């Protein structure tokens, strides 16, 4: 009877944490508007099937599976913000199933599974990418499916065919999926060399399936697409990047969404990190007494190998590939390992003190997150600027801006209104652009012009700055120099900046 009651309580706890996991991913789902990378995904999905593949190939840095699935999703439910954001949430929720199955294959204690689920549920980076219309929740899902199926193959010799199929989907979701596949080869090389031929067959079949996409990428590079434009801005991983990545791995609820925000809530993340570090040190002091070494080794492969491969590649390749979002593949095994350390503390009283402290830190982080005001991002102000322009313009009107970033947002917001053509004016002094954002290759919806090509007709200028003052007079003076007058139409505040709408005539 006691066992039945205990089993029921454990099941209820797991269900409760899973419900909490889903709830925090639905919380504030439609608060921010779509931003540049999300817009790119929706834009890609609006192409024909053949056009989509060509468009994505020219971008170079992502395989096509996410965009193909997003196209189907949009065909089913349209392009409302809620519907679009439910797409990544869906795969984030589906990821719970392989996560729990990995825990079962590793024969983890119920208490360990509950703590691991809780850490997964509250992780700020995982919440953020579960709500972003990008491929990262899909990458999380397929990487967990791959790890689960590999654990069955590793432990029981089963699910080999299913593993090949999932790995093919994984590497067509994100290039970092190859790091999961590579980690599986490493695990076999270290622990079960008797299976190396079969494992290399799995790798070869996965690679063979990827060859057509490699050919598409090669053809795109021959037409002028350059990888430096996509990732040349990424810094090589040093101490700062490693520390930030560690905070992202463990920080509850919070994630830095823009440069205007702090990198971490250090009064939450540092105590949390110190507590985990102390527990980890204690665990390895008593390493000889541990009875779960095999499970630790298994998880360590899927944590250490991708980090080492990404770090090495970032220093030896012409451009860095480092990024917390790309390494989302190591978050679940890391959080499972942390849960194992927390629940393996010797001494019942000490273990409960540590667990209660963890729950207190998480609860404090939740309170702080609930108290935070709703963020107003500058890219959302461009959407509002487009609405103002659409309401103000009497007829066909050019819209001029000075950054690729704002031009793409304005185009997206106005793309179905035939009255408007968005132009990006190049060569204006005093404008510094973020190199991480550029107009998509193979896209002509925004026309690039210089100031001499501006049409002699009433139009709108949109730009951002901290305030409308003399600093921007030279920017507007170029229009005066070619015979225009101008007057402010409105401004939209977004944190430390404003987006200004100016009419010229």
N, C-alpha and C positions, 0 to 999 in steps of 0.2 A: 504493500500500500504506500509506504514512504517513497519507494522508487517511482511509483506512478505519479504521486504528487510532485516529486522533484522534477520528473520529466515534463509534467504539465507546466510547472513554473518556468522551466528552462525554455520550453517552446514559446510560452507567452512572452518571455523576455526577448527572445530573438525576433518574434513577430513585432513586438513593440519598437525595438530599435530599427527594424526594417521600415516600419511606418514612419518613424521619425526621419530616417534617411530620405524617404520620398518627400515628406513634408518640407524639409529645409531646401530641397531642390525646386519645389514649386513656389516657395516663398520669394516674393519680389521678382517673379519670373519676367514680367513685362515692364518692370520699372525703367531700365535703360533702353534706349532705341537701338536699332541695329548699328553696328560700327563697321569700319572699312572692310575688314576681313569677312565679316558676316555678309555684307553687301556683295562682296565678290562671289561668295558661294551661291547666293540667290540669283545673281546676274548669270553665273555659269549655268545654273539649272534652267534658266529661261531660254537657253539655246536649244536647237534641235539636237537629237542624240549624237549625230556625227559632229555637229558644230561644237557640242559640249566637249567631246574628247579632244578636238583640235585646240580649243580655247584653254583647257586645263594643261595640255602638253606644253603650250607656249609659256605657261607660268613656271614650269620646270620642277617646282619644289614639293608637289603633292601628287600622289597617284589618284585615279579617278573614282574609286568606289563610293566614297562619301557623296560626291556630287551626283552620281547616278542615282543613289538612293534618295537624296534630297529632291531630285527631279520627280521621282515617283511620289514622294510625300506631298509635294506641292500640287501635283496633279490630283491627288485625293482630296486635300483640304484647303487649297489656296495658299495665299501669302500673308495672312494676318499675322501680326507679331506673336500672338499666343500660339497659333498653330506651328509656326516656324520654331519657336523655342521649345515646344513639346517634343520636337524631333530628337535633339540631343538628350533631353530628360529621359525619353523612352529607353535609349541605349544605356544610360547611366543606371536606370532601375533594373534593366535586364542583366547588367553586370553583377547584380547581387547573387544571381543563381550560380554562375561559375565560381564566384568568390566563396560561397558556402560549400560548394562541392570540392574546391581545393582544400578547405579546412577539414572536410570529412575524409578526403584521401590521405591527409597528413595525420589523421586520427587525433585531432586536437581536442582538449578538454572543452566542455560546454562553456565554462567561465572564460576561457581564452577566446572562443568564438564570439561571445557577446562583447568582450572588450575590443576585439579586432573590428567587429561590425560598428561599434560606437566610434572608434577612431576613424574608420572609413566614412561614416555618416557626417562627422563634423569637420572633416578636413576642408579648409577654406579653398584651396586650389581645386579640389575635386568638385566642390559646389559650384565654383566659378565656371569651370569648363563643362559642367553638366548643363549649364544655362546658356552656353554660347553656341550659336549655329555654326559650328566648326566640327572637324572630324575627331576631336580628342575623346569624347565619350564613346564614339564608335571604336577608336583605338583601344580604350580601356576595356571595352566589352570583349573584343576579339583577342586581346592579349591575355585576359583572364581565361577565356575559353581555351586558348592554346596552352597555357600553363596547366589548366585542369586536365586536359586530354593528355598532355605530356606526362603529368604525374601518374595517370593511369598506365601509360605505356612504360614509364620508368619503374613503377612499383609492381605492376601486374602483367606487363607485356600486352596490354589491350589498347584499343582505340587508335591504332596506327593510321588507318585510312581516314578516319574522321580528323585526326591531327593534321594530315596533309591538306585536306580540304579547308580547314580553318586557317591554317598558315597561309594558304594562297589568298584568302580573303583579307587576312591581317596585313600582308605586305602590299596589297592593293589599297589599303586604307591609309597607311602612312609609312614612309621609308624607315622610321624607327622600329617598325614591326620586324625588320630584319635583325634587330638586336635581340629580340625575343627568340627568334629562330636560331640565331647564333649562340645564344645562351643555352639552348637545348642541346646543341652539338657539343658545347663545352662540358655540360653536365655528363653526357655520355662518355666523352673522352676521359674524364676524370674518374667516374665511378662505375661505368658499365661498358667497357670497350667491346664486350662480346656483341653489343647491339650497334656497333659503329657503322657496319655496312648498310643496315636498314635505315639508320639515321641519316647517313649521307644520301641515300636514295630519296628520303623525304626532302632533304635540302635541294637535291638536284631537280626534283619534280616541281618544287616551289619556284626555283629559279627559272626553269623552263617556262612556267606559266607567266613569268614576269618579262620574258624577252620581248613580246610584242609592245609592251609599254616602254621598254628601254629603246626600242627602235623609234617609237613616236617621239620620245624625248630627244633622241639624236637628231631627228629631222627638224625638230623645233630649234635646236641650237644652230643648225645650218642656215636658218632664216633670220638670225640676228639675236635670238634670246640669249641673255648672258646671266649666269648664276650670280655673279657679283652684285648685280642690281637687287637680287632677291635677299641675299644673306650676307652681303659684304659689310653690313652695319653691325652684325652680331659680334660681340666681344668674345675673345678666347677666355676660357674659364680660368680665373685666378682665385685668390682667397675670397674676394668680395662675392663673386658669382657662386662659389661653393657654399659660403655661409648663407647666402640668400636662398639657395636651393634647399639647404637643411631646414631653414625656417619654414619654407613652403611645404616641406614634407610633414611637418608636425603641427603647424599652426591651425588652431580650431577657428572655423568660420571666416576669418579674415583673409583677404588676398588683395595685393596691390593691383588695382585695375588701371591706374594711370600714374604718370610721373608726378602728378600733383599730390599724390597720397604717400604716406609713409611706407617704407619697405615692409615693415612688420609692426605689430603692436608688441613692443619688446617687453613690457611689463606682464604680458601673457606668455609670449613665446620663450623668453629666456628661462623663467622658472620651470616651464614645461620641459624644455630641452635639458636643463640641469638635472631634473628628476629622472628623466629617461637615461641620461648619461650615468648617473649614480647606480641605477638599477642594472644597466648593462655591465658596468665594471664589476659589480657584485656578482652578477651571473657568471662572468668569465673567471672570476677568482675561484668559484666553485665548479668550474667546467668539468672536472673529472667526475663529479657526482651527478652531472646532468644525464637524464635518460632520454633526451629528445635531440641528440646530436645529429642524427640523420636528417630530421626535419629542418634543423638550423642550417646544415650544409646545403640542402635543397633550396631553401629560400635565399641563402647567401649568394648562390649562383645567379639567381634572377634579379638580385639587387646589384651585386658587384660587377658582373660581366657587362651589362649595358652601360653602367656609369664609366667603367674603364674604357670601353670601346668608344663611347661618345667623347670622353675627355681626350683620349689619344688622337682620335680623328680631328678634333677641334684644334689641336696643336700642330698636326702634321699635314692636314689638307690645306689648300690655298685659303679656304674660308672656314670660320668656326661654324659648327652645327649645334652648339650647346644651347639648351633651353629647358626650363622647368616643365613647360607644357609638353615638349617632346618626350621627356622622361616620365610621363604619367604612367608608363608601363611598369615602373618600379614601385609606385606608391602602394598598391595592394600587398605585395610580398613584404615590403618594409613595415607596414602597419601590422601585418600578421606577426612578424618577428617581434615587434615591440610588445604586442599583446602577450606573446609567449614569455617574454622576459618579465613582464609585470605580474603575470599569474604564476610564475615559477619561483617567486621570492620565498625563501625558507622562513617559516614562522607565520602562523595564521594572522596574528595581531598586526605584525609589520606589513604583511601583504594587504590587509584591509585598510591600514592607514594610507599606504601608497595609492591604492585604488580610489579611496575617498578623496584624497588630495587631487588626483587626476580629474575626477568628476567635478570637484569644486572649481578647478581651473577652467574646465570646459563650460560650466554653468556661468562663470564670470565672463568668459568670452562671448557667450550667447547674449547676456544682458548688455554688454557693451555694443554688440552688433545691432541689437534691437534699438538701442538709444541713438545710433548714428543717424544723422539726417540723410535723406535721400540724395544720392549723388547727382549732380548736374554736369554732364560731360560736354565738352565743346562740340563734339561731332553731332550731338543731339540738337544743338543750336542751329546747325546748318539745315537740318530738316525743318525746323520752325521758320528759318529764314525763307526757305522755299515756299512754305505755306503763305507767308506774308507777301512774297512776290506774286504768287498765283492769285491772291485776292486783290492785289493792287494793279496789276498790269491790265490795260484795256484791250490789248491785242498782241500779235506776235512781237516778242521782245527778246533781245539778246541778254544773257546773264554772264558777267565777266568776274573771274576770280583769279587768284595769283598762286595757288598751291594745287598740286595734284590731289592732295587729300581732300580739300574742301570741294574741288571741282567734281570729284567722283561722287561725293555725298549729295551735292546739289543735283547732279545729273540723275542719280537714282531716284531722288524725291520728285523730280519733274519729268521723268522719262516718258510718262504716259500722257503728258500735256503737250500737244503739238505746237502750242504757242511759243515754246521756249527752246532755245539752243544755248547750251553752256559752252563758254570759251575759257580756256586757261591762257592768260597772257604771260609770256616768257620775257625774261630780260629786264625786269623791273628792279632797280636798286633797292636795297633794304629789306628784301624778302628772303628769309632763310627757310628752306623746306626740310621736313623730316625725311631722310633718305630711305627709311623703312617703308614708305608709302609712295607708290607711283601708279600711274594709270595702267590698267592691264594691257598686255601686248595683244595685238589683233583687235583692238577696240577703238572705234572712231566716233563714239557718241559724244566725246568732248573734243572740240577742235583746239589745237595749239596755234596761237598766233602771236605776233609781236604788236606793239602799240600802234604801229602804222597801219595795221589791218582792221582796226576797230571800225565798225559800221557807223555811218553818220546818221544815227537814229536814236531815239530815246532808249535807254537801257538801264540795267542795274549792275552795280558793283557790290560784291560781297567779300569782306575780309575780316580777320580777327586781330584783336590787339587788347591790351589792358585798358586803354581808354582812347577816346577820339580826341586827339590833340595835335599839336604842331608836328609831331613825329611823322604823322601820316599825311601831312600836307604835300610832301614831295610825291607820294604815291598818287594822290588825286591831281596834283599839278600836271602830271603828264596828260591827263584828259583835258585840262584847261588849255594846255599848249596846242592841242589839235582842234580847239574851237568848241569844247563842251563847257557847260556850267554844271554844277552839281549841288545836291542838297541831301542831308541825311533823311532817311525814311524811318529808320528804327534801329534798335539794338537789342540783343538778346544776351542776358548774362549767363555765364557758365563758369563757376568757380573763379579763378584768377583772371579770366579773360572774358571779352565780350565779342560777339559777332555783330558787325555793323553792316547795315544795308543802306546803300547810297544810290540815289537816282541821278543819272547823268543825262543831259539833253542839250 
